[in-house]
Amino acid sequence: MIRKLKSEDRAQLENMLSNVNQFKPIECDIALELIDIAIMNPAQGDYNIFVFEDDDKVLGYHCTGLRPLTNGVYDLYWIVVDPTVQGKGIGAKLLKHAEDFVKDRSGRLILAETSSRDNYDGTRGFYLKHNYSILAEIKDFYSIEDNLIIFGKYFN
């Protein structure tokens, strides 16, 4: 089941983020910062967080929001699946939910930014598998030899 974030989900999400080998501690801190904003101010609409829950356990989440100063362009800020259940279709369900969220708000484009580091090969393959295109790549963005890759998917 995919549902809106609840404050009691925070501990499970923090634990999940810390178990994702690709994430540096600073990345986990930023993810938790957005989770905290969504929990502390549920009326805000910048960071819309939905969790995938099964048997009272949070197994993944996505954070999606309208990109500031745009008309119908949304950012997929985070999509995370617990490493113990990756490869079971949870990421695909969360991605579809994020896309439906965007389309339900007359969104025309969803963007997902990721790294060119080797340990993000699976992430890049995930987006390509789900019909995302590479719209841009900025060399040496995060650090030397760590490019920013921007994936996108347009909706009619």
N, C-alpha and C positions, 0 to 999 in steps of 0.2 A: 504494500500500500504506500502511495506517495501522499504526503500531507504537509501542511504548513509547519514550520519550525515551532517548537515549544521550548520554554526556558529550561525544562528538565532534560532536554536533549544535549545540552552543552557539554557535560562531562563525557558522554559517549563520543561526541564529535571531536573533542580535544584528544581523547585516546586514539581515535581512528586516525586523525591527522598525524599524530606522533609516530604511528606505525607505518606510514607511507614513506618508503625509503627514498623516493625521489625528492621529497620536500626537505629543504634546509630549515633549521629552526626559525629563521626570520620569516619564511613563507608560512609556516604554521601560525606564527604570531599574527600575521596579516589576515589570514583566514579567520582566526579567532576574533580579531578586531571587528570584522564584518558580521560575524555571528553575534557578537555582543551588541553591536548597533541594532541589529534586527530584534534581539531579545529586549533590549532596554527601551526601544521606541518602536513598538509594533505598528504604529500608524505611518512610519516612514515608508517610502516606496522605492528607494534607491537600491536596496539590497533585499531581494525577495528570495527567501530561503525555504526550500522544500526538502524534506527527508524521505528516504525510502526506508520503511520499517517493516520488519517481519518478526512475528512472535515477540513483540515488545523490544526488539533490538534494532537500533538504527544501523543500517548497513551501507548508507551512502547519502549524499545530498548534492543539490546544486544551488548556486546563488546566481541570480539573473537580475539585471536591471537595465532600465533605459539609459543609453549613453547620453550624458549631458550635452546640450546644444545640438541635438540631432532630432530629426523627424522620423521616428520609427526604426531607429537602429538600437539594438540591445546588445549588451555585453553578457556573455556567459563567464562570470568572474571565476567561478569554481565549479567543478564537477569532480566529486571524489567518491570512490567506492572502497570499502574496507578491504585491505589486501587479502584477507582470508576468504573472501567470496568473489574476487575478481574473476572474470571470464564466465560468469553465469547469467549475463544479460541485464544486470542491474544498471550498469552504466548506460546501456542502450535505452532502457526505460526512463531513466532520469533525463537523458538527452531529449527524448521524444517529449517528455513533460515540459522541459524548458522551451522547446520549439513551439509546443501548443500554447504555452504561456505567452510567448511573444506574438504568435498569430492571433490569439484571442484579444490582444491589445492593438491590433492592426499594425503590428511590427512588420517591417519589410526585409530586415537583415539582422542576423545574429552573428556576433563575432566571438571568437575564442582565441586567446593569445597563449602561446606556449614557447618553450625553449627548444633550441636546436641540439642541446646536449644529448649524448647517446642514450642516457637513461630515460629519455622522453620519446624514444622510437615508438613504443607502444601507444603513447598518447597521440602522436601524430598519425599513426596508422588507424587509430580509433576514429579520428575525425574524417580521414579520407574514406574509410569504410562506410561512413554515414553521410556521404555525398557533400562533404565540405570541401571547399577549394582553398588553396593557399592564395590569399589576396595580396600579401606583402611579406617581405622579409627584410629586417634591418640588421645588418652585419654588426657584430661586436656590441650588441645592445646591452645585455645584462653584464657581460664582461668580455674580455678578449676571447674570441672563438666560441662565444655563446650568443647566438643570434636570437632575436625575437621573430617568431613566425606567427603571422596572423591568419587564422582560418576564418572563413565566412560561409554562410549559406543564405541565399536570397529566397524570399517567399513572394509568390505572385499575389 
